């Protein structure tokens, strides 16, 4: 983030940018218009009549200095500042996320679509790591998704679970013993259960196997990550450092980042927008925010 050590002396130095007449000080209008820089009170019209562009404005106002950009932005209306926000680079938008607390970031992320958070989550965690962070009840609900191939479930049971564990699941779900000690026969009986009873059996699986099974499924089919709700995925972010979350947010599109940044108060948004590229800022002042430039008294 740009270090903005703004004080009253700086604001006073650039007070001539405030709208109103007589801001040029001791110079008369004719003297000011003879300057090599911008003529007093001419604003956008002065630049366009002479074929001047963004680079000229960058030089005349010293817009490469972030403190100067901040002084101008500080004097703009909130609606004008908001017009600049989408023009920030993705890097600048991510820097702005540092103004949020971890809890606030997690909450705002929970409002984004599952597809976006699934992509972000996959960049931050391995399936095993994600399942370790995910609340157990959420993982159990995930295993009942109709999009999960039952073969993936039975594959895990066959390769990773003990016969006694499978038998316990069956008995707790049906109320009767499984009637065999052969794993292959146990899996056959599990497969014969109706959907409701089978899902109930999955809920009886011990926590370790529940999370390991889900991780194994996600490793083979990462696209199933979006079967978790945005709120559920955001719960994993709660347990991460803010810098880790912001790094993961690099997977999000600028429009999504913009929606989050819009939740900052105006005073902080002004600091975030100060990171705008100087020439982009100058171009906006000339073409889309000409009223800001016209309000300035430049000399």
C-alpha positions in Angstrom: 0.0 0.0 0.0 1.2 3.5 -0.8 2.4 5.2 2.4 0.2 8.3 2.7 1.7 10.5 5.4 -0.7 13.3 4.7 -0.7 16.3 7.1 -2.2 19.7 7.2 1.0 21.2 5.6 0.5 19.1 2.5 -3.2 19.9 2.2 -2.4 23.6 2.6 0.3 23.2 -0.1 -2.3 21.9 -2.6 -5.2 24.1 -1.3 -5.2 25.9 -4.7 -6.9 22.8 -6.1 -10.1 23.5 -4.2 -12.9 25.0 -6.2 -13.5 28.7 -6.0 -12.0 31.9 -7.3 -8.9 33.7 -6.1 -7.0 30.5 -5.3 -4.0 31.5 -7.3 -2.8 33.8 -4.6 -0.9 37.0 -5.5 -0.9 36.3 -9.2 -3.3 38.1 -11.4 -5.3 36.2 -14.0 -3.3 37.5 -16.9 0.0 36.6 -15.2 -1.2 33.1 -14.4 -2.3 32.5 -18.0 1.2 33.4 -19.2 2.7 30.6 -17.1 4.2 27.6 -19.0 1.7 25.3 -17.1 -2.1 25.4 -17.0 -3.8 28.8 -17.2 -5.9 29.8 -14.3 -9.6 28.8 -14.5 -9.3 27.2 -17.9 -9.4 23.5 -16.8 -10.4 20.9 -19.4 -11.1 23.4 -22.1 -7.6 24.8 -21.9 -6.0 21.4 -22.3 -8.2 20.2 -25.1 -7.9 23.4 -27.1 -4.1 23.0 -27.1 -4.2 19.3 -27.9 -2.7 18.5 -24.5 -3.3 15.1 -23.0 -2.9 13.0 -19.9 0.9 13.1 -19.9 0.8 16.9 -19.8 -1.5 16.9 -16.9 0.6 14.4 -15.1 3.6 16.7 -15.4 1.8 19.9 -14.6 0.1 18.5 -11.4 3.0 16.2 -10.5 0.5 13.3 -10.4 3.3 10.8 -10.1 3.5 11.8 -6.4 0.9 9.7 -4.5 0.5 12.5 -2.0 -0.6 14.9 -4.8 -3.1 12.3 -6.1 -4.4 11.8 -2.6 -4.8 15.6 -2.1 -6.9 15.8 -5.2 -9.0 12.7 -4.5 -9.6 13.9 -0.9 -11.3 17.0 -2.5 -13.5 15.0 -4.8 -17.1 14.0 -4.2 -17.7 10.4 -3.1 -19.5 9.6 -6.4 -16.5 10.8 -8.3 -14.1 8.7 -6.3 -16.3 5.6 -6.9 -15.9 6.1 -10.7 -12.1 5.6 -10.3 -12.3 2.4 -8.3 -12.9 0.1 -11.2 -9.8 1.5 -12.9 -7.4 0.3 -10.3 -5.1 -2.5 -11.1 -5.8 -5.9 -9.6 -2.7 -5.5 -7.4 -4.0 -2.2 -6.1 -7.4 -3.8 -5.4 -5.8 -6.6 -3.4 -3.7 -4.1 -1.4 -7.0 -2.4 -0.5 -8.2 -5.6 1.1 -5.7 -5.0 4.0 -8.1 -2.4 5.4 -10.6 -5.2 6.3 -10.3 -7.4 9.3 -10.0 -11.2 8.7 -13.6 -11.6 10.0 -15.0 -8.9 7.7 -13.2 -10.3 4.7 -14.5 -13.8 5.4 -18.1 -12.4 5.7 -17.9 -10.5 2.4 -16.4 -13.5 0.6 -19.4 -15.6 1.8 -21.7 -13.5 -0.5 -19.8 -14.4 -3.7 -20.9 -17.3 -5.9 -19.8 -20.9 -5.1 -17.8 -21.1 -8.3 -15.6 -18.2 -7.4 -14.9 -19.4 -3.8 -14.2 -22.9 -5.0 -11.5 -21.6 -7.3 -10.1 -19.5 -4.5 -10.2 -22.4 -2.0 -8.4 -24.8 -4.4 -5.6 -22.3 -4.8 -5.2 -22.0 -1.0 -5.7 -25.5 0.3 -5.2 -29.1 -0.7 -8.4 -31.2 -0.4 -7.1 -32.7 2.8 -6.2 -29.3 4.3 -9.6 -27.9 3.3 -11.5 -30.8 4.9 -9.5 -30.4 8.1 -10.6 -26.8 8.3 -14.2 -27.5 7.3 -16.8 -28.1 10.1 -17.6 -31.8 10.4 -21.4 -31.3 9.8 -20.6 -29.5 6.5 -18.4 -32.4 5.3 -21.1 -34.9 6.2 -23.7 -33.0 4.3 -21.3 -32.9 1.3 -21.0 -36.7 1.2 -24.8 -36.9 0.6 -24.6 -34.8 -2.6 -26.2 -36.5 -5.6 -23.3 -35.4 -7.7 -20.9 -37.7 -5.9 -20.4 -41.1 -7.6 -21.2 -43.9 -5.2 -18.2 -45.8 -6.6 -15.9 -43.2 -5.1 -17.5 -43.8 -1.7 -17.2 -47.6 -2.0 -13.6 -47.3 -3.3 -12.6 -45.5 -0.1 -14.5 -47.9 2.1 -12.8 -50.9 0.4 -9.3 -49.4 0.5 -9.2 -47.4 3.8 -11.9 -48.7 6.2 -11.8 -51.7 8.5 -14.7 -54.3 8.3 -15.7 -53.5 11.9 -16.1 -49.8 11.0 -18.3 -50.6 8.0 -20.4 -53.0 10.1 -20.9 -50.3 12.8 -22.2 -47.8 10.2 -24.6 -50.4 8.8 -26.0 -51.4 12.2 -26.4 -47.8 13.4 -28.3 -46.9 10.2 -30.5 -50.0 9.9 -30.8 -51.2 13.5 -29.7 -54.7 12.5 -26.4 -56.4 12.2 -24.7 -56.6 8.8 -24.6 -60.5 9.1 -21.1 -61.0 7.6 -17.4 -60.5 8.2 -16.4 -60.4 4.6 -15.7 -56.8 3.4 -16.9 -57.5 -0.1 -20.2 -58.8 1.2 -20.5 -55.8 3.5 -20.0 -53.4 0.7 -22.7 -55.3 -1.3 -25.2 -54.9 1.6 -24.3 -51.2 1.9 -24.9 -50.8 -1.9 -28.4 -52.4 -1.5 -29.6 -49.8 1.0 -32.1 -47.2 -0.2 -30.9 -43.6 -0.6 -32.2 -42.3 2.7 -30.7 -45.2 4.8 -27.4 -45.1 2.9 -27.0 -41.4 3.6 -27.8 -42.1 7.2 -25.1 -44.7 7.3 -22.6 -42.1 5.9 -23.5 -39.8 8.8 -22.5 -42.6 11.2 -19.0 -42.8 9.9 -16.3 -41.7 12.3 -15.0 -38.1 11.9 -11.6 -39.1 10.6 -12.9 -41.3 7.8 -15.6 -38.7 7.0 -13.1 -36.0 6.3 -10.5 -38.4 4.6 -13.2 -39.8 2.3 -14.3 -36.3 1.3 -10.7 -35.3 0.7 -10.2 -38.4 -1.5 -13.3 -37.6 -3.5 -12.2 -34.0 -4.0 -8.8 -35.0 -5.1 -10.3 -37.1 -7.9 -13.1 -34.6 -8.7 -12.0 -31.1 -7.7 -15.0 -29.6 -9.5 -17.1 -30.9 -6.6 -15.6 -28.3 -4.3 -18.5 -26.0 -5.4 -20.9 -28.4 -3.7 -20.0 -26.6 -0.5 -21.9 -23.4 -0.1 -20.1 -20.1 -0.1 -20.8 -19.7 3.6 -19.2 -23.1 4.3 -16.1 -22.3 2.3 -15.8 -19.0 4.0 -15.6 -20.8 7.3 -12.2 -22.2 6.3 -10.9 -18.6 5.7 -11.8 -17.7 9.2 -8.9 -19.9 10.4 -6.3 -18.3 8.0 -4.1 -15.3 8.3 -5.4 -12.2 6.5 -2.4 -12.2 4.1 -3.1 -15.8 3.1 -6.7 -14.9 2.3 -5.7 -11.9 0.2 -3.2 -14.0 -1.7 -6.0 -16.5 -2.5 -8.2 -13.6 -3.6 -5.9 -13.2 -6.6 -8.0 -16.0 -8.1 -11.1 -13.7 -8.1 -12.1 -11.5 -11.0 -11.7 -7.7 -10.6 -15.5 -7.3 -10.6 -15.7 -9.5 -7.5 -12.9 -7.6 -5.8 -14.7 -4.4 -6.6 -17.9 -5.5 -4.9 -15.9 -6.1 -1.7 -13.9 -2.9 -1.8 -17.2 -0.9 -2.1 -17.8 -1.8 1.5 -15.0 0.3 2.8 -15.9 3.7 4.3 -15.2 6.8 2.0 -12.0 7.8 3.9 -10.4 4.4 3.3 -11.6 4.2 -0.3 -9.8 7.5 -1.0 -6.6 5.9 0.1 -7.1 2.8 -2.0 -8.0 4.9 -5.1 -4.8 6.9 -4.6 -3.0 3.9 -6.0 -4.5 4.6 -9.4 -2.0 4.9 -12.3 -1.1 8.6 -12.7 -1.8 8.6 -16.5 -5.1 6.8 -16.0 -6.0 9.3 -13.3 -5.1 12.2 -15.6 -7.1 10.8 -18.5 -10.2 10.5 -16.3 -9.8 14.1 -15.1 -9.6 15.2 -18.7 -12.4 13.1 -20.2 -14.7 11.5 -17.7 -14.3 13.7 -14.6 -13.8 17.0 -16.4 -15.9 18.7 -13.7 -13.2 18.0 -11.2 -10.5 19.6 -13.3 -12.8 22.5 -14.1 -13.3 23.2 -10.4 -9.6 23.5 -9.9 -7.7 26.7 -9.9 -4.5 25.8 -11.6 -1.5 28.0 -12.1 
